[in-house]
Amino acid sequence: MSAEEMVYRENILAHYREPQNFGEFEIADICNKGLNPLCGDAVEIFVRLNGDKVVEDVRFKGSGCAISQASASMLTETLKGKSLEEVKNISKEDILGMLGIPIGPVRLKCALLSLRVLEGGIVKFEENGVANES
């Protein structure tokens, strides 16, 4: 393992041990949860938007492996201050870039769980104007 991969691995473990933005809101503009049935990882994301549809604050809660929980923590860090349109453009490659280490096919669903949950919440929000269905 290269020195760079070691740094990324330590970053993943730091986000797993002390996740950023961990918690929930009673009232959120976007709220969605998801489960990876293969391994049992779970993530729920809560997003508050301002009147211009810019992310004011974001929280997540969940349980599971270091990859799923660290990617959720990292994702929430990147969302703050982004417009809803910018959030919709976050890609699989962005998540994998944040993690910074090679992710095999078995762990890919773990790594992308928080992004898929966020995408589902955005779809609900755009369809209904709200997605607070926790």
SERO-4910 file (N, C-alpha, C, O; in steps of 0.05 Angstrom, whole numbers):
BEGIN
 pado doro    nc1    nc2    nc3   cac1   cac2   cac3    cc1    cc2    cc3    oc1    oc2    oc3
  Met    A     17    -24      0      0      0      0     18     25      0     37     27     15
  Ser    A     11     44    -17     27     68    -19     22     86      5      2     83     19
  Ala    A     40    105      8     36    125     30     11    141     26     -3    147     46
  Glu    A      4    147      1    -20    162     -4    -45    146      3    -64    157     15
  Glu    A    -45    121     -3    -68    104      5    -70    101     35    -92    100     46
  Met    A    -48    101     49    -48    100     78    -61    125     89    -77    124    109
  Val    A    -55    148     78    -67    173     87    -97    173     83   -113    180    101
  Tyr    A   -106    164     59   -135    162     54   -148    142     72   -170    147     82
  Arg    A   -135    120     77   -147    100     95   -150    111    123   -170    107    136
  Glu    A   -130    126    133   -132    139    159   -155    160    159   -169    162    179
  Asn    A   -159    174    137   -180    194    135   -207    180    137   -226    189    150
  Ile    A   -210    157    123   -235    141    125   -240    133    153   -263    135    163
  Leu    A   -220    123    167   -224    114    194   -231    137    213   -246    134    231
  Ala    A   -219    160    208   -225    184    224   -254    192    220   -268    198    240
  His    A   -264    192    196   -292    198    191   -311    177    203   -333    183    211
  Tyr    A   -302    152    203   -318    131    215   -319    134    245   -341    131    257
  Arg    A   -297    139    257   -296    141    287   -309    167    297   -322    166    318
  Glu    A   -305    188    283   -317    214    290   -330    227    266   -320    246    254
  Pro    A   -354    217    259   -367    227    235   -375    256    238   -383    265    259
  Gln    A   -372    270    216   -380    298    214   -410    299    209   -421    283    193
  Asn    A   -424    318    221   -452    323    216   -470    299    223   -491    295    210
  Phe    A   -462    284    243   -478    261    252   -501    271    269   -496    286    288
  Gly    A   -525    262    263   -548    270    278   -572    272    259   -571    262    237
  Glu    A   -592    286    269   -616    288    252   -631    314    258   -625    327    279
  Phe    A   -648    322    240   -666    345    244   -694    334    247   -702    315    233
  Glu    A   -711    346    264   -739    339    265   -753    348    240   -771    334    230
  Ile    A   -745    371    230   -757    382    205   -735    386    185   -716    401    190
  Ala    A   -737    374    162   -718    376    141   -732    379    114   -754    368    111
  Asp    A   -720    393     96   -732    395     69   -729    369     54   -747    361     39
  Ile    A   -706    357     57   -700    331     44   -693    311     66   -675    316     82
  Cys    A   -707    289     66   -701    268     85   -707    242     71   -728    237     61
  Asn    A   -687    224     72   -691    198     59   -672    178     73   -651    186     84
  Lys    A   -680    153     73   -663    133     84   -661    109     65   -678    105     48
  Gly    A   -639     94     69   -635     71     52   -618     50     66   -605     56     86
  Leu    A   -619     27     55   -606      3     67   -592    -12     45   -603    -15     23
  Asn    A   -569    -22     51   -555    -40     33   -562    -68     43   -551    -77     63
  Pro    A   -580    -82     29   -589   -108     39   -568   -130     39   -570   -150     53
  Leu    A   -547   -125     24   -525   -145     23   -509   -147     48   -500   -168     56
  Cys    A   -506   -123     61   -489   -123     85   -502   -110    110   -492   -113    132
  Gly    A   -525    -98    106   -539    -86    128   -532    -57    134   -543    -45    153
  Asp    A   -515    -45    118   -509    -16    122   -534      0    119   -551     -6    102
  Ala    A   -537     21    136   -561     38    135   -552     67    137   -533     74    152
  Val    A   -565     84    122   -559    113    122   -586    128    119   -603    121    103
  Glu    A   -588    149    135   -611    168    132   -599    196    130   -582    203    147
  Ile    A   -608    211    111   -597    238    106   -619    259    110   -641    255    101
  Phe    A   -612    281    123   -630    304    128   -617    329    117   -594    335    124
  Val    A   -631    343    100   -620    368     88   -640    391     92   -664    388     88
  Arg    A   -629    413    101   -644    438    103   -635    457     81   -611    462     78
  Leu    A   -654    467     66   -648    486     44   -658    514     52   -677    517     67
  Asn    A   -644    534     42   -655    561     46   -674    568     23   -680    550      6
  Gly    A   -684    592     22   -704    600      2   -694    598    -27   -710    597    -45
  Asp    A   -668    599    -30   -656    597    -57   -648    568    -64   -634    564    -84
  Lys    A   -657    549    -48   -651    521    -52   -620    516    -51   -609    501    -67
  Val    A   -608    528    -31   -580    523    -25   -579    509      2   -594    515     20
  Val    A   -561    489      4   -559    473     29   -549    490     52   -526    500     51
  Glu    A   -567    495     71   -559    510     95   -546    492    116   -526    499    128
  Asp    A   -557    468    119   -546    449    138   -553    421    130   -573    417    115
  Val    A   -538    402    139   -543    374    132   -533    356    155   -514    362    169
  Arg    A   -548    335    159   -541    315    179   -545    287    167   -559    284    147
  Phe    A   -533    267    180   -539    240    173   -537    223    198   -524    230    217
  Lys    A   -551    200    197   -547    180    217   -547    153    203   -557    151    181
  Gly    A   -535    134    216   -534    108    204   -516     89    219   -506     95    241
  Ser    A   -513     66    208   -496     45    220   -485     28    197   -498     26    176
  Gly    A   -463     16    202   -451     -1    182   -421      0    181   -408      8    201
  Cys    A   -410     -8    159   -381     -9    156   -368     18    154   -381     39    151
  Ala    A   -342     18    157   -327     43    156   -330     58    129   -332     82    129
  Ile    A   -332     43    108   -334     55     81   -361     70     79   -362     93     70
  Ser    A   -383     57     86   -410     69     83   -412     94    101   -423    114     93
  Gln    A   -403     92    126   -407    114    144   -387    137    139   -395    160    141
  Ala    A   -363    131    131   -344    152    124   -353    166     98   -350    191     97
  Ser    A   -363    152     79   -372    165     54   -396    183     60   -398    205     48
  Ala    A   -414    176     78   -436    193     86   -426    218    100   -435    240     95
  Ser    A   -406    215    118   -394    237    132   -381    256    112   -385    281    114
  Met    A   -365    245     94   -352    262     74   -371    276     56   -368    299     49
  Leu    A   -392    262     47   -412    273     30   -426    297     44   -429    318     31
  Thr    A   -433    294     69   -447    317     82   -429    341     84   -438    364     83
  Glu    A   -403    337     87   -384    359     88   -384    374     61   -381    399     61
  Thr    A   -387    361     39   -386    374     13   -412    388      6   -412    405    -12
  Leu    A   -434    381     19   -460    392     11   -464    420     20   -478    436      6
  Lys    A   -454    428     42   -459    454     54   -452    476     35   -429    478     25
  Gly    A   -471    494     31   -467    517     14   -471    512    -16   -470    531    -32
  Lys    A   -477    487    -24   -482    481    -52   -511    485    -58   -529    480    -42
  Ser    A   -516    493    -83   -544    495    -93   -554    467    -98   -539    448   -100
  Leu    A   -580    464    -99   -592    438   -104   -583    428   -131   -579    404   -134
  Glu    A   -580    445   -150   -570    437   -177   -541    426   -175   -535    406   -188
  Glu    A   -524    439   -159   -497    429   -155   -497    402   -141   -482    384   -148
  Val    A   -515    399   -121   -517    374   -107   -525    351   -126   -514    329   -124
  Lys    A   -543    357   -144   -553    337   -163   -530    328   -182   -533    306   -193
  Asn    A   -510    343   -185   -487    336   -202   -465    321   -188   -445    314   -201
  Ile    A   -468    316   -163   -448    299   -149   -450    271   -160   -471    259   -161
  Ser    A   -427    260   -167   -426    234   -181   -413    212   -165   -400    217   -144
  Lys    A   -416    188   -175   -402    165   -164   -372    171   -163   -359    164   -143
  Glu    A   -361    182   -184   -333    188   -185   -325    208   -163   -303    206   -152
  Asp    A   -342    227   -157   -337    246   -135   -334    232   -108   -316    237    -93
  Ile    A   -352    214   -103   -352    198    -78   -326    181    -77   -312    181    -56
  Leu    A   -320    167    -98   -296    150    -98   -271    167    -96   -252    159    -83
  Gly    A   -271    191   -107   -249    210   -104   -245    219    -75   -223    221    -66
  Met    A   -268    224    -61   -266    231    -33   -254    209    -16   -238    214      2
  Leu    A   -262    184    -22   -252    162     -7   -222    157    -13   -206    151      5
  Gly    A   -214    161    -38   -186    161    -45   -171    135    -46   -147    134    -50
  Ile    A   -185    113    -42   -172     86    -44   -188     69    -64   -212     75    -69
  Pro    A   -176     49    -75   -191     32    -93   -213     18    -78   -210      7    -56
  Ile    A   -237     18    -90   -260      5    -78   -269    -17    -97   -275    -12   -121
  Gly    A   -268    -41    -87   -276    -64   -103   -306    -66   -107   -321    -51    -94
  Pro    A   -315    -84   -125   -344    -86   -131   -361    -92   -107   -384    -83   -105
  Val    A   -351   -108    -88   -366   -116    -65   -371    -92    -47   -393    -90    -35
  Arg    A   -352    -74    -45   -355    -50    -27   -367    -26    -41   -372     -6    -28
  Leu    A   -370    -27    -67   -380     -4    -82   -408      5    -72   -413     29    -70
  Lys    A   -425    -14    -67   -452     -7    -57   -450      7    -30   -466     25    -23
  Cys    A   -431     -2    -13   -427     11     13   -418     40      9   -428     59     21
  Ala    A   -399     44    -10   -388     71    -15   -409     90    -26   -408    114    -20
  Leu    A   -427     80    -42   -446     97    -56   -474     98    -42   -492    112    -52
  Leu    A   -477     85    -20   -503     84     -6   -513    113      0   -536    119     -5
  Ser    A   -496    129     12   -505    156     20   -512    173     -4   -532    188     -3
  Leu    A   -498    170    -26   -505    185    -51   -532    176    -61   -548    192    -70
  Arg    A   -537    150    -62   -562    139    -71   -585    148    -54   -607    155    -64
  Val    A   -581    149    -27   -601    159     -9   -607    188    -14   -630    197    -15
  Leu    A   -586    204    -18   -590    233    -24   -605    236    -50   -623    253    -51
  Glu    A   -597    222    -71   -611    224    -96   -640    217    -94   -657    231   -106
  Gly    A   -647    197    -79   -675    189    -75   -691    211    -60   -714    216    -66
  Gly    A   -678    224    -41   -690    246    -26   -695    270    -44   -716    283    -41
  Ile    A   -677    275    -62   -680    298    -80   -704    292    -99   -719    310   -105
  Val    A   -706    268   -109   -728    261   -126   -755    265   -112   -773    277   -123
  Lys    A   -757    256    -87   -781    260    -71   -787    290    -67   -810    299    -70
  Phe    A   -766    305    -61   -769    334    -57   -780    347    -82   -798    364    -81
  Glu    A   -768    340   -105   -777    353   -130   -805    345   -138   -819    360   -151
  Glu    A   -812    321   -132   -839    311   -139   -860    323   -121   -882    330   -130
  Asn    A   -854    326    -95   -874    334    -75   -870    361    -63   -888    372    -50
  Gly    A   -847    373    -68   -840    398    -55   -828    394    -27   -816    412    -15
  Val    A   -831    370    -16   -820    362      9   -813    333      8   -824    317     -8
  Ala    A   -795    325     25   -788    296     26   -783    288     55   -766    271     60
  Asn    A   -797    300     73   -794    293    101   -810    269    108   -832    271    120
  Glu    A   -800    246    101   -814    221    106   -797    202    123   -795    178    117
  Ser    A   -786    212    144   -768    195    161   -784    176    178   -772    160    192
***
